[in-house]
Amino acid sequence: MVNTIMKYIFALTIWLSAMTLNAQQTFTDKIQQAADSVGRIILHQEKAITDLVNGAKSIVSKPAQKKQVDSTLQDSTQTATTDSLSLGPKVKMNGYRIQVYFGDNSRKGKAEARAAGLRFRNSFPEHSVYVSFVSPHWLCRVGDFRTREEAREVLGQIRAMGIFREAVVVKSKINTRL
């Protein structure tokens, strides 16, 4: 009886060890293994992409702490002139943006925030525009500035044009490239 139990425990230990070794193999490792009569795949990619595919945690782009809806005008109206992969991964960091619109919680507020973003985009196409809802207000913030001085310089240009007289520099999480 004891001998049979020991055999089961030994078999279970071997089986669990094999399962653990198999589980440590990543998806990209599995698809790169040579298979009989099928061929072999060799992947050449950045570590960040491999980590993303394999489900590893990455420092790139952590979710925001505040609950907010962010609809970036950049996605729909800006055409990229350079390859985004050549610029490096996007990361969030502390910085500054210029708030050009602050509205209420209504459809009108949303429409005005988007309209402010489009007006800004027409005058300053080189800067990003972010229209978001941070309860209970619609906001339109622009730019990704690492320093307050950079933001103040653009704020001076905005005020000189007379399009957004109430614009202010605000601390924000900004998107930047490493």
N, C-alpha and C positions, 0 to 999 in steps of 0.2 A: 504494500500500500504506500509506504513512504517512498519507495523507489519510483513508483508511478507518478506521484506528486512531484518529485524532483525532476523527472523527465519533462513533465508539463511546464514547470517553472523554467527549465533550461530552454525548451523550445520557444516559450513566450519571450524570454530574454533575447534570444537570437532574432526572432521576428521583429521585436521592437527596435533592436539595433539596426536592422536592415531598413525599416521604415524611416528611422531618423536620418540615416545616411541618404536615402532617396529624397527626403523632404528638403535637405540642404541644397540640392541642386536647383539652380535658378532656371527660369523660363528660357533665357538667352543661352544658357549652357545646354539645355535640352535640345534646342533647335539647331545648335551647331555641332551636335554629335554626328559622326559619320554613320550612315545607315546602309545596309546591304541593298544594292540595286536601286537606290534612290539618289544618292549623291550626298554632298555636304554643303552646308551654308556657312559662310564666314561673314560675320558682322563687323563693320568698322564704324563705330559711333562714339559720341562723347559719353563720359561716365554718367552725366546727368540724365541722359536718355535711357541708358541701361538701367539706372536706379529706378527711373519712372516706370519702365516696362516690368521690372522685377518686383515692384511694390516696395522698394526701400524708401525710407524716409529721406527727404531732401531738404536743404535749407532754402531752396528756391520757392518763393511765393507762399508764405504761410497765410491761412485765412485771417481776415481782420477780426479783432475782438468785438467791435461794435456790430450790431445787426444793421445792415444797410443794403439798399438796392443800388447797384452801380451800373448805369448804362452809359458806356463810354462812346461818345460821338466819334472818337478816333476810329473805331471799328468800321463804321458805315461811311464816313466821309473822307478819311485820309487815305491817300494812296502811298504805299511804301516805296521809297526810292532806293533802298538798300536791302540786302538780304538780312533778315532778322537773325539768322543763325550766326552770321559773321560778327555780330555785335556782342555776343555773349548772352548769358541767361539774364532774364529780368529778375530783379530782387526788390523787395519793399524795404524802405529805410525811412528814418525820420528826416523830415525836410519841410519845405514850405510850398504852398500854392496860393494863388490869388483868387479870392472869392468875388465873383462878379455879379452873382445873383443869390438872393436869400428870399424864399417865398413860403407860402402857406401850404397846408395839406389839402390841395384840391386839384382838379383837372387843369384849372386855369394856372395854378402854380407850376404844375409839371410842364405845361405848354410854354409858359414864360421862361422857365429854366432852359428848356431846349432851344427856344428862340435866342436867348442870351448866348448860349453856346455857339449857335450858328453865326450870330453877329461877330462874336470874338474870332471864330475860325476864319471868317472872311477877311478880317484885318490882320490877324497873326496866324497864318497857316502853319508855322513852324512849331507851335506849342500845342500840347495835348489839352483836350477839353473833357471834363468829367462832370456829368450830370448825375446826381444821386439823390436819393431820398433818405434822410436821417430823421427819423420820427421826431417831431411832426412837421418837418420842413423839407421843401425841395431846394437843392443847392446846385449852383453851377460854379465849379472851381476849375482853374486853368493852370497849366504848367507843372513842371516837376523840378523844383529849384532846391539845390542842396544847401544854399545859404540864404539868409534873410536879405543880404545885400543884392544877390542876383534877382530875387523876387521884387525888391523895391525898385530896381532899375527898370524892369518891365512894367511895374505899376506906374512909374513916372511916364512911360511911353503911352500907356492906356489912358491915363488922365489927360495927357497933352492932346490926345485925339478927341477927348470929350465924349467918348461913347459910354463909359461906365464910371460915373462920378463917385459912386458909393463903394467902389472896389476897395478891398482891404487884403493885406497879407495875413494868412493864417497858417498855424502849424498843422502839418498833415503827414500821413504816411505817403511817400512818393514812390513811383516806379522808376528804377534806374537800371543801368547795365553795369556789370562788373568790369 
